[in-house]
Each structure stands twice: as structure tokens, then as C-alpha cells.
Amino acid sequence: MNAPTGLDLASIPERIQSEVQRAIQRSIKGVEYFSTSGPTLGSTPKDVLHSRGTMSLYHYRPMSDEIYRVPVLIVMATTNRGYILDLVPGQSFIEFLLKRGYDVYMLDWSAPRPEEKSLRMEDYVLDFIPDCVRRVQADSGEQDVSVIGYCFGGVLSLLYGSIHKDGPMKNLICFTTPIDFREMKLFSNFSDRRYFDVDRLVDSVGNVPPEMILSSFEMLRPASRTVSQIQLWENIWNDEFVKSYRMFDRWATDTLPLAGEYFRTITKDLMWDNKLFNDTMSVGGRAAKLENIRVPFLHAVAEHDHIVPYDAAKHLIAKIGSEDKEEVMLKGGHVSLVAGANAVKRLWPKLDSWLGKRST
């Protein structure tokens, strides 16, 4: 019997041996996976400049002899830990900025305690962010501050910038930030006012549990966890793949609860009434119109973002009042846009090129 066309019989023993060795490696590495902890994340040297309640302000230690004049304040999303921007050396956005000569601060969040269920949108926009900006000014000795907001941290930064239009914000950068909440399709359906009693939820449980938030993210791609676990097993012999998997999986499941009153406002004002998009948003009685933002503005969006689809983000650039404004669409998803190998090649150099000339 003739061998099928293209089949090299001489290579079969070598291929079998290769598969056997890979199977052995899977078993060995599988034991190692469950018996060891993952890489240490968020290890770039930093100091806690201030901590109050659910808020922490970090100042990262310089890594360059020459520092840009204008410091950078990163505002993280309130559902997520800031270490996604500081994974490990060589894959840390924070480290990249420091080596490029930026003076970097981060406003990061911890889980609100039960007694902090009464925290409102006003506390985040009119207290926490302004407090951190003032402390960055005092610590750096500079009045100007550039702000970078990631995801919902971008929403908070937009609200802050639109209300403090004559404030110290020098530049504003948003990553994957929604503006039209009608286009957040699954979240919109999930929070449909006909079925979702947000008042009952908040009045009953106080802070919204992280399990509820994580479940809503996973519903966007119901099979993603199963698929990723299959990919892990297939590649568990590959140390670099496992390292990357553990970093991103840890962060993805390390979701924070949301303060009850804050969540109530997000649901009613943003999800239900779409006030930010409709130019009717106010915080603490102060109008938050995006046209008031007139500083240089950059919005980076991901081509394959399943959490904040482009339809939810595309109107932001038009609503900003700045003359100097730019939207950049890059390959990647909601997380890979800002972290990992994709971000190293695409977003980080683009941001450095844009921000560097506006930080002197």
C-alpha cells in the first residue's frame, strides 16, 4: 500500500517521540502550575503618597536622568486593580513610562468597606480625583498635570475634566472609554430598568459584590473561560505562555466590588438615561458637558474590544471641545490594547510620541 501523498514515513517516529515528550512535559508542568504561585505583579518601585478609604495614590520612583516637566496621573477603573499596567519587568506600562522620562502617579482603588456603601459619584469626581491632583501638584512642584484614564477610569476623568474646565489638567488621555452606554449591549440588557431593580439591590446588599460584576463580564463571552483553560493545557509545557496566562487570569478575576450609591448612579444616569452622551450629566449639581474639555485629548480604542465596543466609544472624540484631539484605533482587545506584547508594539510607542511633545 502506498503512503498518502505528502506523508513522510521517516518522520513518524520523530513526531511520535515529540508528542510523547510534550505529553510528559504537560504532566510535569501541570503539577508545577498547581504547586507554585504565579509571577509577582505590580513590583515597579513606588511610594504610597496618600491613602484614604478606598483610594490610594502611588508615586513611582524615576528611572530616567531627565524627567518631563508635566507629571502624569493615571486613574484606574473602579472595578479593576492597577497592576494590569504594571505586570512584570519588560511588560509594564508604568516601567515603560518611567524609562521614557515621565513622572508617574497612579490613583488606584481597593474594595470599599461595608460602611463605604454610601460613596457617591460626587465622592469620586469632586473629592478623590481633585485631592490626588492637588497632591501630585504639591509633590512634583508643578501646576500642570496630565491625566490618563483606563476604561471607566476614563469616564471619571472625563467627568472631572468637564467640571474642572479651568483646572490644572494639561492633557487628557483615555483608553477604551465608553460614551454611548446604549451600545454597551449586554450591560444595557442586563440593567434594563423593566427587570433590574437597582434600588432594591443597593438597599439590600449595600456594595455590589464582585461576583456579580465578574459574571457580567464573562457573559460577554460565555465560553471564553473554558476555551482559555483548554489553551492553557495545550500550552502548559510553554513557560512563557503559562506566565502570561497566570498574569492576565489573576487580574481578570481580581474584580472589585462597587460602592452601592456609586453603582446606583452609574445604572440610572449612565446606563438608563445615557446622560453623558446626551449632555445632561451632572455630578453634585455641577454640569458635566464634554464640550467643556478643551485640553489636548487622545482616545485609544481597540479594534476587537468586546467590553467597550467601538459603537460605544466612537462619539467621544466629536463631543470633546478641544481643537487638539485625536482618536487612534489599534489592533487588540480591551486588555491587550494596554498590556502585553501587543501593547508594547502599538499603544505604548504611540502614547509616548503623542504625550512627549505635550509634556514640556
Sequence and secondary structure as in RCSB ss.txt:
>XXXX:A:sequence
MNAPTGLDLASIPERIQSEVQRAIQRSIKGVEYFSTSGPTLGSTPKDVLHSRGTMSLYHYRPMSDEIYRVPVLIV
MATTNRGYILDLVPGQSFIEFLLKRGYDVYMLDWSAPRPEEKSLRMEDYVLDFIPDCVRRVQADSGEQDVSVIGY
CFGGVLSLLYGSIHKDGPMKNLICFTTPIDFREMKLFSNFSDRRYFDVDRLVDSVGNVPPEMILSSFEMLRPASR
TVSQIQLWENIWNDEFVKSYRMFDRWATDTLPLAGEYFRTITKDLMWDNKLFNDTMSVGGRAAKLENIRVPFLHA
VAEHDHIVPYDAAKHLIAKIGSEDKEEVMLKGGHVSLVAGANAVKRLWPKLDSWLGKRST
>XXXX:A:secstr
    TT  GGGHHHHHHHHHHHHHHHHHHHHHHHHS     S S EEEEEEETTEEEEEE   SSS  SS EEEE
  TTS GGGGS STTS HHHHHHHTT  EEEEEE    GGGTT  HHIIIIIIHHHHHHHHHHHHT S EEEEEE
THHHHHHHHHHHHSTTSSEEEEEEES  S GGG HHHHHHT TTT  HHHHHHHHSSB HHHHHHHHHHHSTTHH
HHHHHHHHHTTT HHHHHHHHHHHHHHH    B HHHHHHIIIIIIIT HHHHT  EETTEE  GGG  S EEEE
EETT SSS HHHHTTHHHH   SSEEEEEESS TTTTTSSHHHHHTHHHHHHHHHHTT  
